[in-house]
Amino acid sequence: MQEKYANYLGLGIAGNFALHLAQAGELEEFKDIITAEEAAPKGIFPFYLPSYSPSSKKTTRTPKKILTTYPLSSDTIKLPKEDINVQMEPEVALICELSYSDGKVQSITPTHFAAYNDCSIRVAGADKISDKKNWGESSKGIASSPLEIDNFKEGSSLDDFSICSFLKHDKVLRLYGENVSLNGYSYFYEKLTKWIKQQINTQKDFGPLEPLSEYIEACEYPDKAIISIGATRYTEYGEKTFLKTNDAIFVVVYNHKTYSFKDIVLALNTQNYPLQDITILHQKVL
């Protein structure tokens, strides 16, 4: 799946699942961000800017050049060269079509969803949230087999899906992120896509956030995007455990009416993966 999404804009949402930011040690960075609702996400960060070229229009900020490096892999995570803590972030990624009008996002249409690892550096005092999100090739993860979205609305088949994640270290498989329903996201379905549209069009260079509309203009308005919608809560083990070379990462998004949680654990231990109603990301840490 090498560079399958090379022409897709890469965006991530911060703070769309209760308690995750506190577990990740990032609450302080967002302390000055005011949201419309207490449960609302804190903002959107870029993790990949395809075909970026400086715009002739005066911009308020130039993004870090590393954000133009394609970071996605379906089978490996390459740790940074520096000795620094790195943590898996289990998420759902929406594969979306975008349309524009007068330089603004007009519509966001999710067509597929996939298990996703918003792998992140844990370091205090980063200038922008994106500084922790892309450190080069294979610094992110997306499952190679996304599932089609029939209708991104409440009452659709996504109501029946859950997400969980595991880390295998020294041949022992442990639950890393909680096993939770996708309905546990603070913003989901139409409320989420409406918020994303508004946030992209209005977000400024402030605190840990960046001016996304300027970046999109400089990318010549990509018509497709991968949007990771927020990391779920860690287990106690996941919150305190960072990635090491030769670890194996698993993020699983599955239909909980088709499979039990025990079915998922058995499938990962035997590596006999089911093929229907499930999207699995399996990465080796290098």
N, C-alpha and C positions, 0 to 999 in steps of 0.2 A: 504494500500500500504506500510505497515511497512517493511522497509529495502528492498524494491523491487530492488533497485540499489546498494545493499551492495557490490557487486564485481566490480562496475564501478569506474574508475578513475574520480575524479571530478575536472574540470578545469574551470577557468573563464577568460574572456578577458577584459582588461582595456583600455578604450579610443577608442572604436569603433563606437561612435556616437557623432557627433559634439556638443560641449559645455557641455557635461555631466560632465566631470572631473572638470571644473570650477564651475559648480553648486554644485558639491559634495565637493568642497573645497580641491581637491586633485592635482591640477596642480603643486603645489610646490614640492610634493613628486616625480614627474616625470621630474623635470626640467633638470636633467642630462642624461635622456634617449634620445638617438639619434635614430631616425627612418629613414627608407629609403625614405619615403614620408611624407609630412606634415600631411596628413590625415590618415596615418597608425596608427593602434592600438599601444599602448605603451608597451604592454607585456602581459604575461599570469601568473595567480596566481593559486596555488592549493587551493581547498577548502575541498577536501576529498582524503585521501590516503588509499586505501583498502589493507589489508593484509601487511601493511608496516613492514619490519624487517630490522634492520641495515645491510647494505651490508658489505661483507668482503673487498670490494674495498674501498680504502681511499676516503672519500667524503669531499667536501669543506664546507658542511653545513648539520646539522641535523635539520629536520623540527620540528616545535612545535608538541608536542604529541597530542594536541587537534585536529589536522588535521586527526587523525585516527578515530575520533568519527563520526559516521554517522549522518549528519545534515539535511537530506531531509525529508520534510513532505508535504502532499497534503492538509492538513486541519488546521494546527496550526503553529504559530510562538511563541516561548517562549522567552520573553525578557531576557537579562542578569540580573543576580542578582544585579549587580552594577547599580547605578542611572546614566545612560549614554544614550545619544541620539542614537536612532536606526531609520534607514530610509529604506523604501521599495525601491528596485531597479527593475523596470519592465524590463524583458528581454525575449529573445527567447533562449531556450536551445535546442541544437542539441544532439540527442542520436546517438552515433557513434560506428562503429567498427574500431578497430585499427589493423594494422599489422606491424611487425618489421623485420629488416634485420641488422645483425651485431650490435645489441644494439641500433639502431636508428629507429625512426618511419619511416616506408616505405609508408604507406597509411592511410588516414582518410576517412571513408565512412559514411556520415550521413544517417541514415535509418529512423529516426522519428524526429519530432520537437514538442515542448510543451511550453506553457506559464510557465514563471519562475520568481521567486522572489529572486534576489541575495541580500537578506536582509543584511544590513551593519551597523556596528558601526561607528559613526562619532566622531572620536577623532584625534587630531593633534599629530604628532610626533611618529606614530606607526613605528616600525622597518621595517616590511614587510606589503605589501598590504593584505596578507592572514591573518594577525593578526586581521583584522576587519571583516573577512568573515565567521568564524566558531567559535562559542563560546559554542557549545554543541548540543544536540539533538534538532530537530525542530528549527534550526536557518536559514534554507533555505526553499524554496518552489518550488515544481514542480507539474504541473497539472497531475491528475491521468489518464487522457485519452490523450496521445500524438497522433499526426496525422502522417500517413506514408508519407515519402518523395518519390515521384515518380522519380524525377531526380533533383539533386542539381546543376542545371545550369540555367543561364539566359534563360527566355522563358518558364520555368516550372510553375507549379501551384502556387509556392510560390510568384511569381510576383503579385498575386492577394490578398495577405494577408497583414493585418495591425495589429498593436499592440496598446493597450491603457490600462490604469490602473486607479483604483479608490480606494478611502479610504472612508469607512463609519464610521463616528464618531458621536455619539449621534443621531443615526438613520438618519443622513443626508449623502447622497452619493455625493462625489465631485471628479472631475477629478484630478488625482494625477500626472500621466505622460501623455505627449502629445499623441494625436491620430495620428500615423504616419505609413507610409508604410514600410514594411521590406526592401524595396529598399533604404531606407534612411540610412541604415548601411553603414559606410565608406567602409568596406571590407565585401563582401558577395559572395556566390557561390564559384567557383573554386579559385578566388583570395584569399578568406578567408581560405579555406582548405590548399592551398599551403603555405600561411603565417603561419598558425598554425603548420604545419609540420616543417617548417624551424625554427620557434621560439622554439618549444619544443626541437629540436635537438641541438640548439646553445645557448639558454638562460643561462646566468651565474648568479652567486650570486653577484648581483650588485644593489645598491640602494634599491628600494622596491621589487625587483624581486628575484627569487630563481632558483637554478639549477635543472630544471625539469627532465632532462634526468637521473640525479643521483637518484632522488626520484622514478622515474618509474622503474629503475633497482631494487631498494630496495623493490618495490611492485611486483617484478617478472613479469613485463611487462603485465599489464592488457590488455585484448583484446577488452574491451568495455569502453566507456567513456561518461560522460555527460559534454558537453562543453557549458557554457553560453556565448553568443557572444557579450555581452556589454549592459549596461543600456541605455535606451533612455532618452530624455530630460524631465525634470520635468516641470509641470505648475508652475506658481508663488506660488500657494497653496502648491504643492508637495515639492517644493524646501525648504520651510520654516516650514513644518509640520513633526513632528516626531511621531513615533508610541506610542500608549498608550494602556494599558490593556482594553480589550473588543472591541477594534477597529476591523473592518472587512476589509480585503485586497482582492482586485480583480485585477488579470492580465488577459487580454483577447487577444488572437491572433485569428483573424477571417478573413474570406474571404470577402473583401469589395465589391465584385460583387454579393455576396449572401445576405449580410446583410448591412444595413445602420448603421451609428453611433447611430442614434436614436433607432434602433432595439436593439442594445447592451445595451443602458441605460435602456430601458424598461425591458429587460430580467433580468438585475441585480436587478432592483427595485422590480420585481415580483418574482424573483428567479425561473422563468420558463425558464430554459436554453435550447436553441436549441442544437441539437445533431450532426449536420452535418457541416463540413467545419469550425470548431471552436474548440479551446482548451482553457478552462477556469480554472484558479487557484483561489480558494476561501479559504482564511485562516482566522481564528480567532486569535487575538493577546492575549496571556496569560501572 
